[in-house]
């Protein structure tokens, strides 16, 4: 389809609004941390999950600050994802130290919160 070809040829701009924890200092910044699957084990779940990983695939997100709210300690950003990796905005915002507000899964650094991560043949976690 024409729409499918537009996505493949990178002619479709994917832009989102995200609310990040904390006050982001830069007005505009790029995150190019690689994203890949890593093994994890938890009391209720086990398997693979997407995280920031040096052996993952290249991933690029561009963040632009729209508003800083010092009262609520959050920053509203417009985010354009150049690549389309699983959980890319969640991982990239956490990677730079500003996870999405109320994200129960990804913490600072783009890795999992309160989960034991195993290093395996798919790569280490940053």
Backbone bond lengths (Angstrom), bond angles and torsions (degrees), N, CA, C in turn:
res aa  C-N    CA-C-N  psi(-1)  N-CA   C-N-CA  omega(-1)  CA-C   N-CA-C  phi
1 X - - - 1.458 - - 1.534 109.92 -
2 X 1.295 115.64 161.30 1.458 120.85 179.68 1.528 110.81 -64.40
3 X 1.328 116.38 -39.71 1.461 119.83 178.98 1.527 110.44 -63.42
4 X 1.317 117.20 -44.28 1.458 121.21 178.43 1.515 112.37 -60.15
5 X 1.331 116.23 -40.68 1.464 120.49 177.97 1.526 111.17 -65.75
6 X 1.324 115.98 -36.61 1.470 119.70 178.46 1.519 111.10 -63.07
7 X 1.341 117.77 -40.56 1.462 121.01 176.38 1.526 110.42 -65.14
8 X 1.317 117.41 -44.87 1.466 121.57 -179.07 1.522 111.80 -62.56
9 X 1.314 117.50 -36.38 1.465 122.18 -177.80 1.528 112.70 -88.55
10 X 1.333 115.80 9.00 1.464 122.19 177.52 1.534 112.14 59.96
11 X 1.325 117.11 33.81 1.461 121.24 178.50 1.523 112.42 -93.27
12 X 1.330 116.73 -11.26 1.459 121.52 178.51 1.521 108.13 -95.97
13 X 1.322 116.74 125.90 1.463 120.80 176.70 1.522 108.23 -91.50
14 X 1.333 115.30 125.53 1.459 121.47 179.27 1.526 107.41 -101.51
15 X 1.343 116.14 108.37 1.461 121.87 -175.93 1.525 108.81 -123.93
16 X 1.327 115.63 133.92 1.459 122.40 -176.54 1.523 109.42 -131.57
17 X 1.321 115.73 162.69 1.456 122.28 172.13 1.528 106.85 -109.85
18 X 1.332 116.40 131.59 1.456 121.29 -178.20 1.521 109.64 -132.41
19 X 1.322 116.03 144.63 1.464 121.75 175.17 1.524 107.41 -108.67
20 X 1.334 114.67 114.35 1.457 121.58 -175.33 1.520 110.90 -99.95
21 X 1.308 115.70 146.57 1.457 122.33 176.75 1.518 109.53 -72.97
22 X 1.317 116.43 132.56 1.463 120.91 177.59 1.516 112.44 89.12
23 X 1.311 114.91 175.43 1.463 121.73 -178.90 1.526 108.66 -100.88
24 X 1.327 116.03 113.60 1.455 122.24 178.19 1.527 107.90 -78.15
25 X 1.322 117.17 129.35 1.462 121.29 -175.83 1.530 113.47 -80.63
26 X 1.331 117.19 -40.49 1.464 120.35 -178.14 1.530 110.01 -75.31
27 X 1.323 115.90 146.74 1.463 120.18 176.05 1.526 111.69 -78.04
28 X 1.325 116.16 -31.53 1.458 121.70 179.25 1.526 107.60 -149.25
29 X 1.336 116.31 138.46 1.461 119.82 179.00 1.521 110.10 -156.06
30 X 1.324 114.92 157.65 1.453 122.29 178.07 1.520 109.23 -112.75
31 X 1.325 115.15 146.36 1.462 121.27 174.01 1.518 106.73 -123.47
32 X 1.325 115.82 124.02 1.459 119.56 -179.14 1.527 112.38 -121.96
33 X 1.322 116.97 32.48 1.465 121.97 178.62 1.526 110.22 -69.15
34 X 1.323 115.89 136.95 1.458 120.85 177.99 1.528 110.19 -70.88
35 X 1.330 115.50 147.99 1.460 121.78 -179.97 1.524 108.82 -124.09
36 X 1.327 115.37 129.95 1.458 120.34 179.43 1.515 111.14 -150.23
37 X 1.316 115.50 173.24 1.458 120.44 179.19 1.518 110.27 -88.24
38 X 1.328 115.75 140.49 1.458 122.24 174.58 1.522 108.01 -132.58
39 X 1.315 116.01 154.98 1.459 120.57 177.20 1.516 109.99 -78.59
40 X 1.310 115.93 148.68 1.457 119.96 174.58 1.513 108.97 -147.82
41 X 1.331 114.48 156.56 1.461 120.83 175.99 1.519 108.02 -134.35
42 X 1.278 114.69 137.65 1.460 122.30 178.90 1.516 105.97 -143.37
43 X 1.298 117.38 162.24 1.457 119.60 -176.69 1.525 112.89 -58.70
44 X 1.323 117.69 -31.98 1.460 120.84 -177.44 1.523 113.53 -104.87
45 X 1.311 117.57 -22.12 1.455 121.39 -174.18 1.519 110.99 -135.43
46 X 1.306 115.83 151.52 1.458 119.80 169.62 1.518 107.62 -152.93
47 X 1.303 115.46 155.67 1.455 120.05 -178.84 1.505 110.53 148.42
48 X 1.317 115.77 -138.86 1.465 121.80 -179.63 1.528 108.74 -121.31
49 X 1.317 114.58 149.98 1.460 120.62 179.23 1.520 108.13 -143.91
50 X 1.320 116.38 152.45 1.466 122.19 178.48 1.521 109.43 -82.13
51 X 1.333 116.23 131.96 1.464 122.44 179.26 1.528 109.49 -148.80
52 X 1.328 115.48 169.41 1.461 120.17 169.25 1.520 106.49 -65.25
53 X 1.320 116.00 125.48 1.462 120.69 -175.94 1.530 109.16 -150.18
54 X 1.328 117.75 129.72 1.468 119.74 -178.42 1.526 113.39 -62.96
55 X 1.323 117.58 -19.02 1.459 120.67 179.11 1.526 111.97 -99.39
56 X 1.335 116.91 10.04 1.455 121.43 179.49 1.520 112.44 -81.80
57 X 1.331 115.16 -169.60 1.462 121.15 179.59 1.521 110.14 -89.88
58 X 1.330 115.47 149.11 1.465 120.36 177.17 1.521 109.88 -56.32
59 X 1.332 115.68 139.04 1.455 122.02 -178.64 1.518 108.37 -145.88
60 X 1.322 116.54 135.41 1.457 120.63 -177.35 1.527 110.37 -133.45
61 X 1.320 115.65 127.95 1.463 123.43 175.38 1.523 108.64 -128.17
62 X 1.332 116.14 142.29 1.467 121.60 176.86 1.526 107.73 -117.22
63 X 1.327 115.87 122.17 1.457 122.44 -178.54 1.528 109.35 -107.14
64 X 1.330 116.48 136.90 1.461 121.93 174.29 1.524 107.82 -130.85
65 X 1.325 116.12 123.46 1.458 120.92 -178.23 1.528 109.89 -71.14
66 X 1.331 114.85 129.43 1.465 121.19 175.09 1.524 111.38 -101.10
67 X 1.340 115.70 -36.12 1.466 119.70 -178.41 1.524 109.80 -158.85
68 X 1.328 115.50 141.34 1.463 122.28 172.78 1.520 107.72 -112.61
69 X 1.325 116.54 128.11 1.455 121.00 -179.90 1.523 108.58 -115.78
70 X 1.334 115.78 100.30 1.465 119.89 -176.95 1.528 111.72 -72.09
71 X 1.329 117.65 -26.54 1.461 120.83 178.47 1.531 110.48 -66.02
72 X 1.318 116.90 -46.54 1.461 121.50 -178.81 1.528 112.66 -92.40
73 X 1.343 116.64 -3.10 1.471 122.30 -179.54 1.530 111.85 53.85
74 X 1.334 113.97 54.88 1.460 119.46 177.10 1.523 109.70 -146.09
75 X 1.329 115.33 163.90 1.452 122.22 -179.81 1.525 108.41 -131.14
76 X 1.316 116.38 130.78 1.459 121.46 176.81 1.524 107.70 -95.60
77 X 1.311 115.54 126.71 1.465 121.33 -177.35 1.518 111.46 -126.65
78 X 1.319 114.03 150.40 1.459 121.13 165.63 1.525 104.53 -94.25
79 X 1.324 116.11 132.29 1.461 120.45 -176.83 1.522 109.14 -124.76
80 X 1.321 114.60 125.10 1.467 119.89 174.58 1.514 107.19 -108.65
81 X 1.328 115.90 123.28 1.457 119.00 176.98 1.527 108.75 -99.43
82 X 1.320 114.63 124.76 1.456 120.93 -179.71 1.527 109.26 -82.29
83 X 1.327 115.94 -40.81 1.458 121.47 173.94 1.524 107.18 -100.70
84 X 1.279 118.25 171.63 1.460 120.51 -177.68 1.511 112.32 -128.07
85 X 1.311 117.09 63.50 1.464 120.97 -179.13 1.530 110.41 -84.68
86 X 1.338 114.62 156.64 1.463 120.08 177.36 1.524 110.33 -58.78
87 X 1.310 117.10 131.84 1.472 124.15 176.37 1.525 112.94 56.32
88 X 1.320 117.20 29.04 1.463 121.36 -172.98 1.526 113.40 -58.25
89 X 1.313 118.45 -47.12 1.471 119.78 -178.64 1.518 110.20 -66.09
90 X 1.314 117.23 -41.28 1.468 121.11 179.03 1.526 110.30 -60.68
91 X 1.316 116.30 -45.97 1.470 120.85 -176.67 1.529 110.81 -70.83
92 X 1.323 117.32 -44.97 1.464 119.91 -176.90 1.529 112.24 -68.65
93 X 1.318 118.35 -38.48 1.472 118.86 178.40 1.528 110.13 -66.20
94 X 1.328 117.00 -40.71 1.464 120.42 177.62 1.524 110.94 -67.82
95 X 1.321 116.76 -35.56 1.465 121.72 -179.17 1.519 111.72 -57.44
96 X 1.338 116.79 -37.72 1.469 120.18 -178.86 1.532 112.43 -91.91
97 X 1.333 116.72 10.82 1.457 120.12 174.25 1.509 115.91 92.63
98 X 1.332 117.53 11.12 1.465 121.57 -179.82 1.524 110.42 -133.06
99 X 1.353 116.73 73.64 1.469 118.58 -179.60 1.529 111.33 -60.39
100 X 1.321 116.29 159.76 1.458 120.02 175.11 1.521 109.08 -60.79
101 X 1.316 116.03 144.95 1.471 120.78 177.25 1.529 109.00 -56.18
102 X 1.317 116.54 132.47 1.468 124.58 176.27 1.524 114.52 62.25
103 X 1.334 117.89 20.83 1.464 118.83 175.00 1.527 107.59 -75.22
104 X 1.329 117.66 114.63 1.465 120.14 -176.97 1.522 113.61 -82.05
105 X 1.325 117.77 -1.81 1.454 120.66 -169.12 1.522 114.28 -112.11
106 X 1.343 117.74 -47.46 1.467 121.20 -175.00 1.518 111.37 -103.69
107 X 1.337 115.38 131.34 1.449 121.21 178.67 1.518 111.01 -111.92
108 X 1.312 115.27 -175.30 1.465 121.62 -178.80 1.525 108.88 -55.11
109 X 1.305 115.52 131.60 1.455 122.05 -177.52 1.522 112.86 100.75
110 X 1.342 117.24 -9.06 1.459 120.63 178.52 1.514 114.64 79.54
111 X 1.336 116.16 18.05 1.459 120.55 177.16 1.523 109.41 -111.14
112 X 1.311 116.10 178.23 1.457 121.10 -173.00 1.524 113.05 -77.16
113 X 1.318 115.45 146.85 1.457 122.54 175.48 1.529 107.97 -89.89
114 X 1.331 116.48 132.93 1.462 123.02 173.00 1.521 113.83 53.07
115 X 1.312 116.55 32.51 1.457 120.44 175.22 1.522 107.68 -125.66
116 X 1.293 115.32 141.89 1.462 119.07 176.19 1.514 107.25 -84.03
117 X 1.321 116.74 122.71 1.450 121.07 -178.73 1.518 108.92 -104.98
118 X 1.304 115.38 128.77 1.467 120.73 177.58 1.511 109.49 -95.57
119 X 1.302 117.04 137.06 1.455 120.88 173.43 1.527 106.97 -82.20
120 X 1.314 116.64 131.56 1.450 120.03 -179.69 1.512 110.68 -138.44
121 X 1.291 117.16 -167.50 1.461 121.18 -175.91 1.517 112.64 -68.86
122 X 1.331 118.60 -14.50 1.461 120.89 178.86 1.523 112.76 -80.24
123 X 1.306 117.75 -12.15 1.455 118.56 176.78 1.502 114.01 131.05
124 X 1.293 114.69 159.40 1.448 122.08 177.89 1.508 110.09 -85.68
125 X 1.315 115.64 159.77 1.445 122.20 173.67 1.514 107.49 -90.08
126 X 1.331 117.54 142.39 1.469 120.65 178.27 1.512 109.44 -56.88
